Amino acid sequence: MDSLKIAVAQMNTTPGDFDRTVAAMLAYGNQAAEQGCGLVVYPAAALMGPDPQTLVADEFYQLAMILALKRLACGLKVDALVPFVSCATGSPRFDVAIICGGALKAASAVDGSLPLGTFGDTGRGIFPAADPLAPPVAADVAQLVEPTVVDYRGIALGLALSAADLAAYAEDLTADVICYMPVDAFNADDEQSCLAPSVADGCYAREVRDANAWLVAAGAAGAYDDMVYVGGSFVMAPWGELAAVAPSNTEDLLTCDIGVLDEGPLAQPVDAPAYDRPALIWEALAAAVRDQVSKRGLSGVALVVDGTLASSAVATLAVDAVGPLRVHALVSARDRAALDDARALVRLLRIRDVDEVSARDLDRAASALGDDEADLTAALLQVRLGALARGEGLLALSSADKTELAVGAGAGAHLGGACVAARAFAPFGDVYRSDVARAARWRNTVSPVMGAGCFERLCVPRGLGLESVATSDEGRLSELDAVLLLRIERHAQTSELVASRLGEQGTLRVLGRLALCEASRRQGPTYPVVSACSLAECGRPVADAWRDRVMSEAELAEVDRVRPSGPRAMPRAASTRPAGAPMAPASSAPAGWQATGAPAAGLDFSIPDEVRDQIGPKAGELMGFLKELADGRRLRGESNRPGKDGPGPWMGGLFSDN
């Protein structure tokens, strides 16, 4: 077969609701058949979500999944690829069900990499033999099926579930068409995770040219617990032109004619949508709020509006997500200007269900409890919010962002405070406040609902000595977020961070607060994960007393001896490096590895030859990429580009140009 009309069902489903999911998948599939398609590709999250957790080891859950696949195979009028999670090898892993002419088999059974056998009538074929000595099954999906090439009606059809799979086609495997169904969700630190918009910046084109194959990228569009998919499915020709594109953040059926033997160019190529990071973050988080409400069967959301940037952004996001009639706002502020801005916001957002809570009454209640601190007053407001949400079946939204969850709002943050709202959902909980401001400014270009006063109330965390770091709250917040980013996402060591504008004492205060707030974070809100590393993923034991410290030159030299990246090429401390110079990314040496120098006494740090051969060609490229991400000047909004010889605007900082 020299040509194939293919479809991508860009879907948003509810995991475990197999009856409704199969009905929706049948509707998309049969619509594709009516348009003359021969194959429909479903996203990785469509059938079971990205991570069924402990359910994946439940035989009855797996049986329900197998029966759902059988119903789908019997009802479809078109062939299909359906990713699913199995537990056939004793540990959870993604696989792909291939439906062809009504027959059903697993991709892992095609190449023999997984002893699945057939989908038997009982579904028991997916379970390994019982072994009383076997360790318990892991709760999370541990691995993916190996990339597989199948013969589909004379076409070499490649299956890919990760970026590593795509690389395999560019290096080792040969396919005519690669169906890419990424398991990984949207990650604001990884441009490729948004699929089609990243093509505008050159993503995927090199992989496609190296593989010399058509690429069909099938993305989901919706939230699954703490993971969010933003759609953006596309079809790309082997020479890098886009043949078809689906919109981001919406369900859609994408169809495209693929000429396997075509050499291009396309008669009517499609332009890639622009990559707009603040817009993608905003729309992804709106989808997360919408799905939290709909998939949990709640009637709406409840939130506090106090005139600050954080609360204003959450209120606007909530209205975008569920509409103004499903939002209940508690309006309260400690000063007249903030109260006026809060009232103006709910009026412009057309929120009708509004209760105004007197700050004076809250202060009196706090005084009656023996404390008139602002943190206790705010905590009482959160208690009122929680009671309202429980009583009316609403989702309580917290205005806490990643900056506040990391270091709190004030010196007593580790004891609990306004940011700790049990059972609440924090849409911006994995977004630094600098990025919240960028996203809010983008949203104001759509309709200017947030007043200038809201953007002035950034509420920089107190007690960290940030007053001398910059002359404005924006500058202070940018410096704080840059250090947190390098620590959390880039795993930078204290010796590297002290060269920031916070200095050694300021850096140690921030890191100390980060550790102190660990316990309160565990009692705080849940949030969607949209970064390379969330606060939960970098957690530490709350009773652990160890603290990273500034190392001496001798200690750093010892670290240099065993780190895989080799000796550092950059200065290590503030005393030997001017402010604004690049910071080296942190590295850790896996046991048994050494890049340079002699082995430590009693330990073998040699790299096996076969491992050296595998990582050698890519090590330099990887470290260069990490160093660019950790470049202090770009993180703080400064630039090295020609024609730029001074600090750039704050709103351009924190992350790279993309």
C-alpha positions as CSV (number, residue, x, y, z in Angstrom):
1,M,0.0,0.0,0.0
2,D,1.5,3.3,-1.1
3,S,-0.8,5.7,0.6
4,L,-2.8,5.8,3.9
5,K,-5.5,8.1,5.2
6,I,-4.9,8.3,8.9
7,A,-6.8,10.0,11.7
8,V,-5.9,11.1,15.2
9,A,-8.6,11.2,17.9
10,Q,-7.4,14.0,20.2
11,M,-9.6,13.1,23.2
12,N,-10.2,14.0,26.8
13,T,-11.5,11.0,28.8
14,T,-12.2,9.9,32.4
15,P,-10.0,7.0,33.4
16,G,-11.9,3.9,34.6
17,D,-15.2,5.0,32.9
18,F,-14.7,2.3,30.3
19,D,-18.3,2.3,29.0
20,R,-18.3,6.1,28.3
21,T,-14.7,6.0,27.0
22,V,-15.3,3.2,24.6
23,A,-18.5,5.0,23.3
24,A,-16.5,8.1,22.7
25,M,-13.6,6.2,21.0
26,L,-16.2,4.4,18.7
27,A,-17.7,7.8,17.8
28,Y,-14.3,9.2,16.8
29,G,-13.3,6.0,15.0
30,N,-16.5,5.7,13.0
31,Q,-16.4,9.3,12.1
32,A,-12.9,8.7,10.8
33,A,-14.2,5.7,8.8
34,E,-16.9,7.9,7.2
35,Q,-14.2,10.3,6.1
36,G,-12.3,7.4,4.3
37,C,-9.6,6.8,6.9
38,G,-8.0,3.4,7.2
39,L,-6.4,3.8,10.6
40,V,-7.2,5.9,13.7
41,V,-4.6,6.6,16.4
42,Y,-5.7,7.2,20.0
43,P,-3.6,9.1,22.6
44,A,-1.7,7.3,25.3
45,A,-4.0,8.6,28.1
46,A,-7.3,7.8,26.3
47,L,-8.2,4.4,27.7
48,M,-6.7,4.2,31.1
49,G,-5.1,7.6,31.8
50,P,-1.4,8.0,32.1
51,D,-1.0,6.2,35.4
52,P,-3.6,3.9,36.9
53,Q,-1.4,3.6,40.0
54,T,-2.3,0.6,42.2
55,L,-5.3,-0.3,40.0
56,V,-2.9,-1.6,37.4
57,A,-2.2,-4.6,39.6
58,D,-5.9,-5.3,40.2
59,E,-6.9,-8.3,38.0
60,F,-10.5,-7.2,37.9
61,Y,-9.5,-3.7,36.7
62,Q,-7.3,-5.3,34.0
63,L,-10.1,-7.6,33.0
64,A,-12.4,-4.6,32.6
65,M,-9.8,-2.9,30.4
66,I,-9.5,-6.0,28.2
67,L,-13.2,-6.3,27.8
68,A,-13.3,-2.6,26.9
69,L,-10.7,-3.2,24.2
70,K,-12.7,-6.1,22.9
71,R,-15.9,-4.0,22.6
72,L,-13.9,-1.4,20.8
73,A,-12.5,-3.9,18.4
74,C,-15.9,-5.3,17.6
75,G,-17.5,-1.9,17.1
76,L,-14.9,0.0,15.1
77,K,-15.3,0.2,11.3
78,V,-11.6,1.2,11.0
79,D,-8.3,-0.1,12.2
80,A,-6.8,1.4,15.3
81,L,-3.9,1.9,17.7
82,V,-4.8,2.1,21.4
83,P,-2.2,2.5,24.1
84,F,-2.9,0.7,27.4
85,V,-1.1,-0.2,30.6
86,S,-0.5,-3.9,31.4
87,C,1.1,-5.8,34.2
88,A,2.2,-8.8,32.2
89,T,5.8,-8.9,33.3
90,G,5.1,-8.2,37.0
91,S,5.7,-4.5,36.7
92,P,3.4,-2.0,35.0
93,R,4.3,-0.8,31.5
94,F,2.6,0.9,28.6
95,D,1.8,-1.3,25.5
96,V,-0.2,-0.6,22.3
97,A,-3.2,-2.6,21.3
98,I,-3.4,-3.1,17.5
99,I,-6.9,-3.5,16.1
100,C,-6.8,-4.7,12.5
101,G,-9.8,-6.0,10.7
102,G,-11.6,-6.6,14.0
103,A,-8.7,-8.7,15.4
104,L,-6.9,-7.5,18.6
105,K,-3.3,-8.1,19.6
106,A,-0.6,-6.3,21.6
107,A,2.4,-4.6,20.0
108,S,4.7,-6.4,22.5
109,A,3.4,-9.8,21.3
110,V,4.4,-8.8,17.7
111,D,8.1,-8.7,18.4
112,G,8.0,-11.1,21.3
113,S,9.4,-8.6,23.9
114,L,6.6,-9.3,26.3
115,P,5.0,-12.7,26.8
116,L,1.4,-11.5,26.5
117,G,0.1,-14.3,24.4
118,T,-3.4,-13.5,23.3
119,F,-6.3,-11.6,24.9
120,G,-8.2,-14.6,26.2
121,D,-11.9,-14.7,27.0
122,T,-11.1,-14.3,30.7
123,G,-8.4,-11.7,30.2
124,R,-6.1,-13.8,32.4
125,G,-3.5,-14.0,29.6
126,I,-2.2,-10.6,30.7
127,F,-1.1,-11.8,34.1
128,P,2.3,-13.5,34.8
129,A,2.4,-16.8,36.6
130,A,1.9,-16.4,40.4
131,D,5.1,-16.3,42.3
132,P,4.8,-16.1,46.1
133,L,8.4,-14.9,46.4
134,A,8.0,-12.1,43.8
135,P,8.2,-8.6,45.1
136,P,5.0,-6.5,45.1
137,V,4.0,-4.7,42.0
138,A,5.1,-1.1,41.9
139,A,2.3,1.5,42.1
140,D,3.5,3.7,39.2
141,V,3.9,2.8,35.6
142,A,7.6,1.7,35.5
143,Q,8.5,1.4,31.9
144,L,7.3,1.5,28.3
145,V,7.1,-1.2,25.7
146,E,10.2,-1.2,23.4
147,P,9.7,0.8,20.2
148,T,8.2,-1.6,17.7
149,V,7.8,-1.7,13.9
150,V,4.8,-3.6,12.6
151,D,3.8,-4.5,9.0
152,Y,0.5,-2.8,8.5
153,R,-1.0,-3.6,5.2
154,G,2.4,-3.4,3.5
155,I,3.5,-0.2,5.4
156,A,6.2,-0.3,8.0
157,L,4.4,1.3,10.9
158,G,6.5,2.4,13.9
159,L,5.1,2.8,17.4
160,A,6.7,5.4,19.7
161,L,5.6,6.3,23.3
162,S,8.4,8.6,24.3
163,A,11.1,11.0,23.0
164,A,13.6,8.2,23.4
165,D,11.5,6.0,21.1
166,L,11.6,8.7,18.4
167,A,15.4,8.8,18.8
168,A,15.5,5.1,18.1
169,Y,13.9,5.6,14.7
170,A,16.3,8.3,13.9
171,E,19.3,6.0,14.8
172,D,18.4,2.3,14.6
173,L,14.9,1.5,13.4
174,T,13.4,1.9,9.9
175,A,9.7,2.8,9.4
176,D,7.5,4.4,6.7
177,V,5.2,6.0,9.2
178,I,5.9,6.6,13.0
179,C,2.9,6.9,15.2
180,Y,4.0,8.9,18.3
181,M,1.6,8.6,21.3
182,P,3.5,10.4,24.1
183,V,2.9,9.2,27.6
184,D,4.5,12.3,29.1
185,A,2.2,15.2,29.7
186,F,2.7,18.9,29.2
187,N,5.8,20.3,30.8
188,A,6.4,24.0,30.6
189,D,10.2,23.3,30.8
190,D,10.1,21.0,27.7
191,E,8.8,22.8,24.7
192,Q,8.3,19.6,22.7
193,S,5.7,18.4,25.2
194,C,3.1,20.8,23.6
195,L,3.6,19.1,20.2
196,A,2.5,21.3,17.3
197,P,3.3,24.7,18.7
198,S,6.9,23.6,19.3
199,V,7.3,22.9,15.6
200,A,7.4,26.6,15.0
201,D,10.7,26.7,16.9
202,G,12.2,23.8,14.9
203,C,11.2,20.9,17.2
204,Y,10.7,17.4,15.7
205,A,12.0,18.4,12.2
206,R,15.4,16.9,12.7
207,E,14.1,13.7,14.2
208,V,11.7,13.3,11.2
209,R,14.5,14.0,8.6
210,D,16.9,11.6,10.3
211,A,14.2,8.9,10.5
212,N,13.1,9.6,6.9
213,A,9.5,8.8,7.9
214,W,6.2,10.4,8.3
215,L,5.4,11.4,11.9
216,V,1.9,11.2,13.3
217,A,1.9,12.8,16.8
218,A,-1.3,12.0,18.8
219,G,-1.8,14.1,21.9
220,A,-4.6,14.0,24.5
221,A,-6.4,17.1,25.5
222,G,-7.3,17.3,29.2
223,A,-6.2,16.7,32.7
224,Y,-5.6,13.4,34.5
225,D,-5.0,13.9,38.2
226,D,-1.9,16.0,38.3
227,M,-1.0,15.6,34.6
228,V,-2.2,17.9,31.9
229,Y,-2.2,17.3,28.1
230,V,-2.6,20.2,25.7
231,G,-3.4,18.5,22.4
232,G,-1.5,19.9,19.5
233,S,-1.6,16.7,17.4
234,F,0.1,16.9,14.0
235,V,1.3,15.0,10.9
236,M,4.7,15.9,9.6
237,A,6.2,14.8,6.2
238,P,9.7,13.2,6.1
239,W,11.2,16.4,4.8
240,G,9.9,18.5,7.7
241,E,6.7,20.1,6.4
242,L,3.5,20.0,8.4
243,A,0.6,18.2,6.6
244,A,-2.1,18.6,9.2
245,V,-2.4,20.2,12.7
246,A,-5.0,20.0,15.4
247,P,-5.7,22.9,17.8
248,S,-4.3,23.0,21.3
249,N,-6.4,22.5,24.4
250,T,-9.5,21.1,22.7
251,E,-10.9,17.8,21.5
252,D,-10.6,17.2,17.7
253,L,-10.5,14.6,15.0
254,L,-7.4,15.2,12.8
255,T,-7.3,13.5,9.4
256,C,-4.6,13.4,6.8
257,D,-3.6,11.6,3.6
258,I,-0.1,10.1,3.7
259,G,1.7,9.3,0.5
260,V,4.4,6.8,1.7
261,L,6.4,7.1,-1.4
262,D,6.0,10.9,-1.8
263,E,9.2,13.0,-1.9
264,G,7.7,16.4,-1.4
265,P,7.2,19.2,-1.2
266,L,3.6,19.2,-0.1
267,A,1.1,20.9,-2.3
268,Q,-0.6,22.6,0.6
269,P,1.6,22.6,3.7
270,V,0.2,23.8,7.0
271,D,1.8,26.5,9.1
272,A,2.7,25.6,12.7
273,P,0.9,27.5,15.4
274,A,3.1,30.0,17.3
275,Y,4.7,28.8,20.5
276,D,3.5,31.1,23.3
277,R,4.6,29.8,26.7
278,P,2.5,32.0,29.0
279,A,-0.6,31.2,26.9
280,L,0.0,27.5,27.0
281,I,0.6,27.5,30.7
282,W,-2.6,29.5,31.3
283,E,-4.8,27.3,29.0
284,A,-3.3,24.0,30.4
285,L,-4.1,25.1,34.0
286,A,-7.6,26.2,33.0
287,A,-8.1,22.7,31.6
288,A,-6.8,21.2,34.9
289,V,-9.4,23.2,36.9
290,R,-12.2,22.3,34.5
291,D,-11.4,18.6,34.6
292,Q,-11.0,18.6,38.4
293,V,-14.6,19.9,38.7
294,S,-16.2,17.8,35.9
295,K,-14.4,14.5,36.5
296,R,-14.9,14.6,40.3
297,G,-18.6,15.5,39.8
298,L,-18.4,18.8,41.6
299,S,-20.8,21.8,41.0
300,G,-18.2,24.5,40.7
301,V,-15.3,26.3,42.5
302,A,-14.9,28.5,45.6
303,L,-12.0,30.9,46.0
304,V,-10.8,34.0,47.8
305,V,-10.3,37.4,46.0
306,D,-8.2,39.8,48.0
307,G,-6.7,42.1,45.4
308,T,-3.3,40.4,45.2
309,L,-1.9,39.2,41.9
310,A,-2.1,35.5,43.1
311,S,-5.8,35.6,44.0
312,S,-6.7,37.7,40.9
313,A,-5.0,35.2,38.6
314,V,-6.8,32.2,40.2
315,A,-10.2,33.9,40.0
316,T,-9.7,34.8,36.3
317,L,-8.4,31.3,35.5
318,A,-11.4,29.8,37.3
319,V,-13.9,31.8,35.2
320,D,-12.1,30.8,32.1
321,A,-12.3,27.2,33.2
322,V,-15.9,26.7,34.4
323,G,-17.7,30.0,33.7
324,P,-18.7,32.8,36.0
325,L,-22.0,31.1,37.2
326,R,-20.1,28.2,38.7
327,V,-17.6,30.4,40.7
328,H,-18.3,31.4,44.4
329,A,-16.0,34.2,45.5
330,L,-15.1,35.3,49.0
331,V,-14.0,38.9,48.8
332,S,-11.8,40.2,51.6
333,A,-8.8,42.6,51.8
334,R,-6.8,44.4,54.4
335,D,-6.8,47.8,52.9
336,R,-9.2,50.0,50.9
337,A,-7.3,50.0,47.6
338,A,-7.0,46.2,47.5
339,L,-10.7,45.8,48.4
340,D,-11.6,48.1,45.5
341,D,-9.5,46.1,43.1
342,A,-11.0,42.8,44.3
343,R,-14.6,44.2,43.9
344,A,-13.7,45.5,40.4
345,L,-12.3,42.1,39.4
346,V,-15.4,40.1,40.4
347,R,-17.6,42.6,38.6
348,L,-15.6,42.5,35.4
349,L,-15.5,38.7,35.5
350,R,-19.3,38.7,36.0
351,I,-19.1,36.5,39.1
352,R,-22.6,36.7,40.7
353,D,-22.1,34.4,43.8
354,V,-20.1,36.8,46.0
355,D,-19.7,37.0,49.8
356,E,-17.8,39.9,51.3
357,V,-15.9,39.0,54.5
358,S,-14.8,41.8,56.7
359,A,-11.1,41.9,57.4
360,R,-11.9,43.7,60.6
361,D,-14.1,40.8,61.8
362,L,-11.3,38.4,60.9
363,D,-8.8,40.4,62.9
364,R,-11.1,40.4,65.9
365,A,-11.5,36.6,65.6
366,A,-7.7,36.3,65.4
367,S,-7.3,38.5,68.5
368,A,-9.8,36.4,70.4
369,L,-7.6,33.4,69.7
370,G,-4.7,35.2,71.2
371,D,-3.0,36.2,68.0
372,D,-3.6,39.1,65.6
373,E,-1.0,38.2,63.1
374,A,-1.9,38.5,59.4
375,D,-1.0,34.9,58.8
376,L,-3.7,33.7,61.3
377,T,-6.2,36.1,59.8
378,A,-5.6,34.7,56.3
379,A,-5.8,31.2,57.7
380,L,-9.2,31.9,59.2
381,L,-10.4,33.0,55.7
382,Q,-9.1,29.7,54.3
383,V,-11.1,27.9,56.9
384,R,-14.2,29.8,55.8
385,L,-13.4,28.9,52.2
386,G,-13.1,25.2,53.1
387,A,-16.4,25.1,54.9
388,L,-18.2,26.8,52.0
389,A,-16.7,24.3,49.5
390,R,-17.7,21.3,51.6
391,G,-21.2,22.5,52.2
392,E,-22.0,23.2,48.5
393,G,-20.0,20.6,46.7
394,L,-17.4,23.0,45.3
395,L,-13.7,22.7,44.6
396,A,-11.8,25.0,46.9
397,L,-9.1,26.8,45.0
398,S,-5.9,28.0,46.7
399,S,-4.0,30.9,45.4
400,A,-0.6,29.4,46.4
401,D,2.0,29.1,43.7
402,K,5.3,27.3,43.6
403,T,7.2,30.2,45.1
404,E,4.8,30.4,48.1
405,L,4.7,26.7,48.6
406,A,8.5,26.6,48.4
407,V,9.3,29.3,51.0
408,G,6.0,30.4,52.4
409,A,4.7,33.9,52.7
410,G,6.5,34.9,55.9
411,A,8.9,33.9,58.5
412,G,6.4,31.6,60.2
413,A,5.6,29.8,57.0
414,H,6.9,26.4,58.2
415,L,4.3,26.4,61.0
416,G,1.4,26.6,58.4
417,G,-0.4,29.6,57.0
418,A,-2.7,30.9,54.4
419,C,-1.1,28.8,51.7
420,V,-1.9,25.6,53.5
421,A,-5.5,24.8,52.7
422,A,-6.1,21.1,53.2
423,R,-8.1,19.5,50.4
424,A,-7.7,22.6,48.3
425,F,-6.5,22.6,44.7
426,A,-3.8,25.1,43.7
427,P,-3.8,25.7,39.9
428,F,-0.5,27.5,40.0
429,G,1.1,25.2,42.6
430,D,3.8,24.2,40.2
431,V,4.3,27.6,38.6
432,Y,6.7,30.3,40.0
433,R,5.2,33.6,40.8
434,S,7.3,35.3,38.1
435,D,5.6,33.0,35.6
436,V,2.2,33.6,37.1
437,A,2.7,37.3,36.5
438,R,3.7,36.6,32.8
439,A,0.7,34.4,32.3
440,A,-1.6,36.9,33.9
441,R,-0.3,39.7,31.7
442,W,-0.9,37.5,28.7
443,R,-4.5,36.9,29.9
444,N,-5.0,40.6,30.3
445,T,-4.3,41.0,26.5
446,V,-7.4,38.9,25.9
447,S,-9.6,41.1,28.1
448,P,-8.1,43.5,30.7
449,V,-9.9,42.3,33.8
450,M,-7.0,42.5,36.3
451,G,-6.2,46.0,37.3
452,A,-2.8,47.6,37.6
453,G,-3.0,47.5,41.4
454,C,-3.3,43.7,41.3
455,F,0.1,43.4,39.5
456,E,1.7,45.7,42.1
457,R,0.7,43.4,44.9
458,L,3.2,40.6,44.1
459,C,3.5,39.8,47.8
460,V,7.2,38.9,47.8
461,P,7.9,36.4,50.6
462,R,9.0,38.1,53.8
463,G,11.9,37.3,56.1
464,L,14.4,36.3,53.4
465,G,16.4,39.5,53.2
466,L,15.4,40.2,49.7
467,E,15.1,44.0,50.2
468,S,18.7,44.7,49.2
469,V,18.7,42.4,46.2
470,A,16.8,44.7,43.9
471,T,15.0,48.0,43.9
472,S,11.6,46.6,43.0
473,D,9.4,43.8,44.0
474,E,9.5,42.4,40.5
475,G,13.3,42.3,40.6
476,R,13.4,40.7,44.1
477,L,10.9,38.1,43.0
478,S,12.8,37.3,39.8
479,E,16.0,36.8,41.8
480,L,14.2,34.5,44.3
481,D,12.6,32.4,41.6
482,A,15.8,32.1,39.7
483,V,17.5,30.5,42.8
484,L,14.5,28.2,43.4
485,L,14.5,27.1,39.8
486,L,18.2,26.3,39.9
487,R,17.8,24.4,43.1
488,I,14.6,22.5,42.4
489,E,14.6,21.9,38.6
490,R,18.4,22.0,38.0
491,H,19.5,20.4,41.3
492,A,22.2,23.0,41.8
493,Q,24.4,22.8,44.8
494,T,24.7,25.5,47.5
495,S,28.3,26.2,46.4
496,E,26.9,27.1,42.9
497,L,23.9,29.1,44.2
498,V,25.8,31.5,46.4
499,A,27.1,33.3,43.3
500,S,23.6,34.6,42.7
501,R,22.6,38.2,43.6
502,L,21.2,36.9,46.9
503,G,24.8,36.2,48.1
504,E,25.8,33.5,50.5
505,Q,23.6,34.5,53.5
506,G,20.6,35.2,51.3
507,T,20.9,31.8,49.5
508,L,21.3,30.0,52.8
509,R,18.1,31.7,54.2
510,V,16.2,30.6,51.1
511,L,17.4,27.0,51.2
512,G,16.7,26.9,55.0
513,R,13.2,28.1,54.5
514,L,12.7,25.6,51.6
515,A,13.6,22.8,54.0
516,L,11.5,24.1,56.9
517,C,8.4,24.3,54.7
518,E,8.6,20.6,53.8
519,A,6.1,19.5,56.5
520,S,3.6,22.2,55.8
521,R,3.7,21.5,52.0
522,R,2.7,17.9,52.7
523,Q,-0.5,19.2,54.4
524,G,-1.1,21.8,51.7
525,P,-3.0,21.8,48.5
526,T,-2.7,19.5,45.5
527,Y,-1.7,20.9,42.1
528,P,-1.2,20.1,38.5
529,V,2.4,19.3,37.6
530,V,3.6,21.4,34.6
531,S,7.4,21.7,35.3
532,A,10.4,19.4,35.0
533,C,10.4,18.8,38.8
534,S,7.6,19.6,41.2
535,L,8.1,20.3,44.9
536,A,6.7,16.9,45.7
537,E,9.2,15.2,43.5
538,C,12.1,16.9,45.2
539,G,10.8,16.3,48.7
540,R,13.0,15.3,51.6
541,P,12.4,13.6,55.0
542,V,11.0,16.2,57.4
543,A,13.1,15.0,60.3
544,D,16.4,14.9,58.3
545,A,18.9,17.3,59.7
546,W,21.4,17.4,56.8
547,R,21.8,20.7,55.0
548,D,23.8,21.3,51.9
549,R,26.6,23.9,52.6
550,V,29.2,25.9,50.8
551,M,32.2,23.6,50.2
552,S,35.8,24.5,50.4
553,E,38.1,24.4,47.4
554,A,39.5,21.1,48.4
555,E,36.0,19.5,48.8
556,L,34.9,20.9,45.4
557,A,38.1,19.5,43.8
558,E,37.1,16.1,45.2
559,V,33.6,16.4,43.8
560,D,35.1,17.4,40.4
561,R,37.1,14.2,40.5
562,V,34.0,11.9,40.4
563,R,31.3,13.9,38.7
564,P,30.5,12.5,35.2
565,S,30.7,16.0,33.6
566,G,34.4,16.4,34.6
567,P,35.9,19.4,36.3
568,R,33.9,22.6,36.3
569,A,34.9,25.3,33.9
570,M,33.2,28.0,35.8
571,P,34.0,29.9,39.0
572,R,32.5,28.5,42.2
573,A,31.9,31.3,44.6
574,A,30.7,34.9,44.7
575,S,34.2,36.0,45.7
576,T,35.7,34.7,42.5
577,R,32.9,35.4,40.1
578,P,31.0,38.6,39.3
579,A,27.3,38.8,39.8
580,G,25.3,37.6,36.8
581,A,28.0,35.1,35.5
582,P,26.7,31.7,34.5
583,M,26.2,29.1,37.2
584,A,27.2,25.5,36.5
585,P,24.4,22.9,36.7
586,A,24.6,20.4,39.5
587,S,25.6,16.8,38.7
588,S,25.7,13.7,40.8
589,A,28.0,10.7,40.0
590,P,26.2,7.4,40.0
591,A,27.9,4.7,42.0
592,G,30.6,3.0,39.9
593,W,31.1,5.9,37.6
594,Q,34.0,8.3,37.2
595,A,34.8,10.8,34.4
596,T,38.2,12.1,35.3
597,G,40.9,11.6,38.0
598,A,41.8,8.6,40.1
599,P,39.2,6.4,41.8
600,A,38.5,7.0,45.5
601,A,40.0,4.6,47.9
602,G,38.0,1.3,48.1
603,L,35.6,2.2,45.3
604,D,35.6,1.3,41.6
605,F,34.5,4.4,39.6
606,S,35.5,3.1,36.2
607,I,33.0,3.4,33.3
608,P,32.4,0.1,31.4
609,D,33.5,0.3,27.8
610,E,30.0,-0.6,26.5
611,V,28.4,2.2,28.6
612,R,31.1,4.7,27.5
613,D,30.3,3.8,23.9
614,Q,26.6,4.5,24.4
615,I,26.9,7.8,26.2
616,G,30.0,9.2,24.7
617,P,28.6,10.9,21.6
618,K,25.8,12.6,23.5
619,A,27.5,13.6,26.8
620,G,28.8,16.9,25.5
621,E,25.5,17.9,23.8
622,L,23.6,17.1,27.0
623,M,25.9,19.1,29.3
624,G,25.9,22.1,27.0
625,F,22.1,22.0,27.0
626,L,22.0,21.9,30.8
627,K,24.5,24.7,31.1
628,E,22.4,26.9,28.8
629,L,19.3,26.3,30.9
630,A,21.2,27.1,34.1
631,D,22.8,30.3,32.7
632,G,22.3,32.9,35.4
633,R,22.1,35.9,33.1
634,R,19.3,34.4,31.0
635,L,17.4,33.3,34.1
636,R,17.5,36.8,35.5
637,G,16.3,38.5,32.3
638,E,19.7,39.6,31.1
639,S,21.0,38.8,27.6
640,N,24.3,38.0,25.8
641,R,22.8,38.5,22.4
642,P,24.4,41.0,20.0
643,G,23.1,44.5,20.7
644,K,22.1,43.6,24.3
645,D,24.7,44.9,26.8
646,G,22.7,45.4,29.9
647,P,19.9,43.8,31.9
648,G,16.7,43.1,30.0
649,P,13.2,43.7,31.3
650,W,12.1,41.5,34.2
651,M,9.2,40.0,32.3
652,G,11.7,38.5,29.8
653,G,13.7,36.7,32.5
654,L,13.6,33.5,34.5
655,F,13.5,31.1,31.6
656,S,15.3,30.9,28.2
657,D,14.1,32.8,25.1
658,N,11.7,30.0,24.1
